[in-house]
Amino acid sequence: MRGLSNRVQTLKPSATVAVNAKAMELRRQGVDLIAMTAGEPDFDTPQFVKEAAIRALAAGKTKYAPPAGIPELREAISAKFKRENGLEIPPEATVVTVGGKQALFNLFQAILNPGDEVIVIGPYWVSYPEMVRFAEGVPVEVPTGPESGFIPDPADIERKVTPRTKAIVVNSPGNPTGAVYPKEVLTAIAELAQKYDFYVVSDEIYEHLIYEGEHFSPARVAPERTITVNGAAKAFAMTGWRIGYAGGPKEVIKGIIDVSSQSTTSPDTIAQWAMVEALNNVEEAQRFITMAREAYRARRGIIVEGLNALGLPTPRVSGAFYVLSDVSRIDPDENQAALKLLSEARVAVVPGTDFAAPRHVRFSYATSEENIRKALERIAAIL
């Protein structure tokens, strides 16, 4: 019988992608719009990374790569894990994917059976529960709120563990909240995974964008149960290069590789060589990351102070480049509030509905200070 599959018909499109596409279309139509929707650095990819891609092209490195990624990049990822995260993950326990999103998608395809439960900490990135459902799993939410800085209580997590719990997703620093989980919280989560025998899926894509405190990888506590996911997009402004990676237990990584081999085969070979340079040229990489982090730190101060001054409660979180703002003063319905911001203030934001953040919208401050100040002025005008 003709028609789409049930799994596709029940799959929600990415809200962030959809809203950003709408903002880009309005801009193409000539609308004077400030887009604060996408989680995309406004910096250009560093020159030393682009030059590595040019060298790869000149050397004819344009053929298929192995499904797990080129050996040189897997070695660089292994070295990065040890150097920056204190993790002993050999190259053969790593995999390169088409962005961090594919690493997560293939991971859930590899580990979930129908009915398996995956704990997700809300507010969460919109794709986590949809990926779980697509793999026929069941997302189980543990909510958090601004009063705790969006930091989960491990006791609340433990209460959601059942015999069907297969994994928990941890995203620190987090999207959409910007929350950075303390070491003791991450340690407690890893210990729960050991106690109840489930996986920790640690999405660390924003690890270099921390303004107070330090990053901690739960794989340091439970290496045999943790899959660490990362990528090039946020740290190196390489969103369009589509390079992600993961490291963890070899049997899980093999499962991810097997899924890749029957879908994308491998990421772009030239982009992989560029990523080798991004990870191995530590001095240049650190220079770029420091520059970007300090710029985001300044922008965070402007937007948090500005939104709070306008009567839109906004926690001063410690990482990533997002804030969740309570927009009840504009409209108790976050979707209507986002629509009013778009139609009247010409400021595009993402409503918190699909993040499990009612009454809130997400502002991305991966844009210039000038744009942030202009957006605040426009919001003040409609208030």
C-alpha positions as CSV (number, residue, x, y, z in Angstrom):
1,M,0.0,0.0,0.0
2,R,1.3,3.4,-0.9
3,G,2.0,6.1,1.7
4,L,4.6,7.2,4.2
5,S,5.8,5.0,7.1
6,N,4.2,5.5,10.5
7,R,7.6,6.5,12.0
8,V,8.0,9.3,9.5
9,Q,4.4,10.5,9.9
10,T,4.9,10.8,13.6
11,L,8.3,12.5,13.4
12,K,8.3,16.2,14.3
13,P,10.5,18.4,12.1
14,S,13.2,20.3,14.0
15,A,11.6,23.4,15.4
16,T,15.0,25.3,15.4
17,V,15.7,24.5,11.8
18,A,12.2,25.4,10.8
19,V,12.2,28.8,12.6
20,N,15.7,29.6,11.3
21,A,14.6,28.8,7.7
22,K,11.7,31.1,8.1
23,A,13.9,33.9,9.3
24,M,16.3,33.4,6.4
25,E,13.5,33.5,3.9
26,L,12.2,36.8,5.4
27,R,15.7,38.2,5.1
28,R,15.8,37.1,1.4
29,Q,12.6,39.0,0.9
30,G,14.2,42.2,2.2
31,V,12.7,42.2,5.7
32,D,14.9,44.0,8.2
33,L,15.1,41.1,10.6
34,I,17.4,40.2,13.5
35,A,17.6,36.4,13.6
36,M,18.5,35.0,17.1
37,T,17.4,31.5,16.2
38,A,20.2,29.3,15.0
39,G,22.9,27.7,17.1
40,E,25.5,28.7,14.6
41,P,28.7,30.7,15.4
42,D,28.8,34.0,13.4
43,F,32.6,33.7,13.1
44,D,34.2,32.3,10.0
45,T,36.0,29.0,10.0
46,P,39.6,29.7,11.1
47,Q,42.1,30.2,8.2
48,F,44.4,27.5,9.4
49,V,41.6,25.0,9.1
50,K,40.5,26.2,5.6
51,E,44.1,26.0,4.4
52,A,44.3,22.3,5.5
53,A,41.2,21.6,3.3
54,I,42.9,23.4,0.4
55,R,46.0,21.2,0.9
56,A,43.9,18.1,0.9
57,L,42.2,19.1,-2.3
58,A,45.6,19.8,-3.9
59,A,46.9,16.4,-2.8
60,G,43.9,14.6,-4.4
61,K,42.5,13.4,-1.1
62,T,39.0,13.3,-2.5
63,K,38.1,9.6,-2.5
64,Y,35.8,7.6,-0.3
65,A,36.8,7.4,3.4
66,P,36.2,4.3,5.6
67,P,32.8,4.3,7.4
68,A,34.5,4.9,10.7
69,G,36.5,7.9,9.4
70,I,40.1,8.3,8.1
71,P,42.6,6.8,10.5
72,E,44.4,10.1,11.0
73,L,41.3,11.8,12.3
74,R,40.4,8.9,14.6
75,E,44.0,9.2,16.0
76,A,43.5,12.9,16.5
77,I,40.2,12.4,18.2
78,S,41.7,9.9,20.6
79,A,44.6,12.3,21.4
80,K,42.0,15.1,22.0
81,F,40.0,13.0,24.4
82,K,43.1,12.3,26.4
83,R,44.6,15.8,26.3
84,E,41.4,17.8,27.0
85,N,39.0,15.4,28.8
86,G,41.3,13.0,30.6
87,L,39.8,10.0,28.7
88,E,41.6,6.9,27.5
89,I,39.7,6.2,24.3
90,P,41.8,4.4,21.7
91,P,41.4,5.3,18.0
92,E,39.5,2.1,17.3
93,A,36.9,3.1,19.9
94,T,36.1,6.3,18.0
95,V,33.9,7.1,15.0
96,V,33.6,10.1,12.7
97,T,30.1,11.1,11.6
98,V,28.2,13.7,9.5
99,G,28.0,16.1,12.3
100,G,27.3,15.4,16.0
101,K,23.6,15.0,15.1
102,Q,24.3,11.9,13.1
103,A,26.5,10.4,15.8
104,L,23.5,10.7,18.2
105,F,21.0,9.4,15.6
106,N,23.1,6.4,14.7
107,L,23.8,5.8,18.4
108,F,20.1,5.4,19.3
109,Q,19.6,3.2,16.2
110,A,22.5,1.0,17.5
111,I,21.5,0.6,21.2
112,L,17.6,0.9,21.3
113,N,15.1,-1.9,21.0
114,P,11.3,-1.2,20.9
115,G,10.1,0.1,24.3
116,D,13.6,0.9,25.7
117,E,13.5,4.1,27.7
118,V,15.9,7.0,27.5
119,I,15.9,9.7,30.1
120,V,16.1,13.2,28.8
121,I,16.6,16.3,31.0
122,G,14.3,19.1,30.2
123,P,14.4,21.7,28.8
124,Y,16.2,19.7,26.1
125,W,17.4,20.0,22.5
126,V,14.4,19.3,20.3
127,S,16.0,16.4,18.5
128,Y,16.8,14.1,21.5
129,P,13.2,12.8,22.0
130,E,12.5,12.6,18.3
131,M,15.7,10.5,17.7
132,V,14.7,8.2,20.5
133,R,11.2,7.8,19.1
134,F,12.5,7.2,15.6
135,A,14.5,4.3,17.0
136,E,11.3,3.0,18.7
137,G,12.4,4.0,22.1
138,V,10.5,6.0,24.8
139,P,11.8,9.3,26.0
140,V,11.3,9.9,29.7
141,E,11.6,13.5,30.8
142,V,13.2,14.8,34.0
143,P,12.2,18.5,34.2
144,T,14.3,21.3,35.6
145,G,13.6,25.0,36.0
146,P,15.3,28.4,36.2
147,E,15.1,28.3,40.0
148,S,17.9,25.6,39.9
149,G,19.7,27.1,37.0
150,F,18.3,24.2,34.9
151,I,20.6,21.8,36.9
152,P,19.0,18.4,37.5
153,D,18.7,16.8,40.9
154,P,20.2,13.2,40.6
155,A,17.5,12.0,43.0
156,D,14.9,13.1,40.5
157,I,16.7,11.2,37.8
158,E,16.9,8.1,39.9
159,R,13.2,8.2,40.5
160,K,12.7,7.9,36.7
161,V,14.9,4.8,36.3
162,T,13.0,1.6,35.5
163,P,14.1,-1.9,34.3
164,R,13.5,-0.6,30.8
165,T,16.0,2.4,31.1
166,K,18.6,2.0,28.5
167,A,20.3,5.4,28.6
168,I,20.3,9.0,29.8
169,V,21.2,11.9,27.6
170,V,23.4,14.5,29.3
171,N,24.1,17.8,27.5
172,S,26.5,20.1,29.4
173,P,26.8,22.9,28.5
174,G,23.3,22.7,27.4
175,N,21.0,23.6,24.5
176,P,18.7,25.5,25.0
177,T,19.5,26.4,28.6
178,G,23.2,27.2,28.6
179,A,23.4,25.3,31.9
180,V,26.8,23.8,32.9
181,Y,26.4,20.8,35.2
182,P,28.7,20.7,38.2
183,K,31.2,17.9,38.5
184,E,29.3,16.4,41.4
185,V,26.1,16.2,39.5
186,L,27.8,14.6,36.5
187,T,29.5,12.1,38.8
188,A,26.3,11.2,40.5
189,I,24.6,10.6,37.1
190,A,27.5,8.4,36.0
191,E,27.3,6.5,39.3
192,L,23.5,5.9,38.6
193,A,24.5,4.4,35.2
194,Q,26.8,2.0,37.0
195,K,24.3,1.1,39.7
196,Y,21.4,0.4,37.3
197,D,23.4,-0.6,34.2
198,F,22.5,1.9,31.6
199,Y,24.4,4.1,29.1
200,V,25.3,7.8,29.6
201,V,25.1,9.6,26.3
202,S,27.2,12.7,26.9
203,D,26.7,15.4,24.3
204,E,29.7,17.7,24.8
205,I,29.4,19.8,21.6
206,Y,29.6,23.1,23.7
207,E,32.4,22.1,26.0
208,H,34.7,25.0,25.0
209,L,32.0,27.6,25.6
210,I,32.1,27.8,29.4
211,Y,32.3,31.1,31.2
212,E,32.4,30.1,34.8
213,G,33.5,26.7,36.1
214,E,35.2,23.9,34.2
215,H,34.0,21.1,31.8
216,F,33.8,17.6,33.2
217,S,33.2,14.4,31.1
218,P,31.1,11.7,32.9
219,A,33.2,9.1,31.0
220,R,35.9,9.8,33.6
221,V,33.6,8.1,36.1
222,A,31.9,5.4,34.0
223,P,34.0,4.9,30.9
224,E,32.5,1.5,30.1
225,R,29.0,2.9,30.0
226,T,29.5,6.4,28.5
227,I,29.5,7.4,24.9
228,T,31.0,10.9,24.5
229,V,29.7,12.9,21.5
230,N,31.3,16.0,20.1
231,G,32.0,17.8,16.8
232,A,33.5,20.6,14.9
233,A,30.5,22.9,14.5
234,K,30.6,25.0,17.7
235,A,34.2,25.2,18.8
236,F,35.6,25.8,15.3
237,A,32.7,27.5,13.6
238,M,32.6,24.6,11.1
239,T,28.8,24.1,11.0
240,G,28.6,23.5,7.3
241,W,31.6,21.1,7.2
242,R,29.4,18.5,8.9
243,I,32.0,16.7,11.1
244,G,31.0,15.1,14.3
245,Y,32.5,12.2,16.3
246,A,32.0,9.9,19.2
247,G,34.0,7.7,21.5
248,G,33.1,5.0,24.0
249,P,32.7,1.2,24.5
250,K,33.9,-0.6,21.4
251,E,30.8,-2.6,20.8
252,V,28.6,0.5,20.8
253,I,31.0,2.3,18.5
254,K,31.0,-0.6,16.1
255,G,27.2,-0.4,16.1
256,I,27.4,3.2,15.1
257,I,29.9,2.4,12.4
258,D,27.6,-0.4,11.0
259,V,24.7,2.1,10.8
260,S,26.9,4.6,9.0
261,S,28.1,2.0,6.6
262,Q,24.6,1.4,5.4
263,S,23.5,5.0,5.3
264,T,26.1,7.8,4.6
265,T,29.1,5.5,4.3
266,S,31.3,8.3,5.7
267,P,31.6,12.1,6.1
268,D,33.2,14.3,3.5
269,T,36.8,13.3,3.1
270,I,38.2,16.9,2.6
271,A,36.3,18.1,5.7
272,Q,37.9,15.2,7.7
273,W,41.4,16.4,6.8
274,A,40.5,19.9,7.8
275,M,39.3,18.5,11.2
276,V,42.6,16.7,11.7
277,E,44.3,20.1,11.5
278,A,41.7,21.7,13.8
279,L,42.4,19.1,16.5
280,N,46.2,18.7,16.1
281,N,47.2,22.3,15.7
282,V,46.6,23.0,19.4
283,E,48.1,26.4,19.5
284,E,46.1,27.9,16.7
285,A,42.9,26.1,17.8
286,Q,43.2,27.5,21.4
287,R,43.8,31.0,20.0
288,F,40.6,30.8,18.0
289,I,38.5,29.2,20.8
290,T,39.7,31.8,23.3
291,M,38.8,34.7,21.0
292,A,35.3,33.3,20.3
293,R,34.6,32.4,24.0
294,E,35.5,36.0,25.2
295,A,33.2,37.5,22.5
296,Y,30.3,35.2,23.6
297,R,31.0,36.1,27.2
298,A,30.6,39.8,26.5
299,R,27.4,39.2,24.5
300,R,25.9,37.1,27.2
301,G,26.3,40.0,29.7
302,I,24.5,42.3,27.3
303,I,21.6,40.1,26.5
304,V,21.0,38.8,30.1
305,E,21.1,42.3,31.6
306,G,19.0,43.7,28.8
307,L,16.2,41.1,28.9
308,N,16.0,41.2,32.7
309,A,15.8,45.0,32.6
310,L,12.8,44.7,30.2
311,G,11.0,42.5,32.7
312,L,11.7,39.2,30.9
313,P,13.3,36.9,33.6
314,T,16.5,35.4,32.1
315,P,19.0,33.3,34.2
316,R,22.6,34.1,33.9
317,V,23.8,30.7,32.9
318,S,27.4,29.7,32.4
319,G,27.8,28.1,29.0
320,A,26.9,27.7,25.3
321,F,25.5,30.8,23.5
322,Y,21.8,30.6,24.4
323,V,19.5,32.0,27.0
324,L,15.9,30.9,27.9
325,S,13.8,33.9,28.7
326,D,10.4,33.9,30.4
327,V,8.3,35.9,27.9
328,S,5.0,35.8,29.9
329,R,5.0,39.6,29.9
330,I,4.7,39.5,26.1
331,D,2.2,36.6,26.0
332,P,1.7,33.6,28.3
333,D,1.8,31.4,25.2
334,E,5.4,31.1,24.1
335,N,4.4,30.6,20.5
336,Q,2.3,33.7,20.4
337,A,5.1,35.6,22.1
338,A,7.6,34.4,19.5
339,L,5.1,35.4,16.7
340,K,4.7,38.9,18.2
341,L,8.5,39.3,18.5
342,L,8.8,38.3,14.8
343,S,5.9,40.3,13.4
344,E,6.1,43.5,15.6
345,A,9.7,43.7,16.7
346,R,11.3,41.9,13.7
347,V,13.3,39.7,16.1
348,A,13.3,36.0,15.4
349,V,13.5,33.6,18.3
350,V,12.6,29.9,18.9
351,P,9.6,29.2,21.1
352,G,10.2,26.9,24.0
353,T,7.4,24.5,23.2
354,D,9.5,21.7,21.6
355,F,12.3,22.3,24.2
356,A,9.8,21.4,27.0
357,A,10.1,25.1,28.2
358,P,6.6,26.6,28.3
359,R,6.3,30.4,28.7
360,H,9.9,30.7,27.4
361,V,11.7,31.4,24.2
362,R,15.3,30.7,23.3
363,F,17.6,33.6,22.2
364,S,20.8,32.7,20.5
365,Y,23.5,35.3,21.1
366,A,25.8,33.9,18.4
367,T,25.4,37.2,16.7
368,S,27.1,40.6,17.0
369,E,26.8,42.9,20.0
370,E,25.3,45.5,17.6
371,N,22.5,43.1,16.7
372,I,21.9,42.2,20.3
373,R,21.5,45.8,21.4
374,K,19.3,46.5,18.4
375,A,17.1,43.5,19.2
376,L,16.7,44.7,22.8
377,E,15.7,48.2,21.6
378,R,13.1,46.7,19.3
379,I,11.7,44.5,22.1
380,A,11.5,47.5,24.4
381,A,9.5,49.3,21.8
382,I,6.8,46.7,21.7
383,L,6.6,46.5,25.4
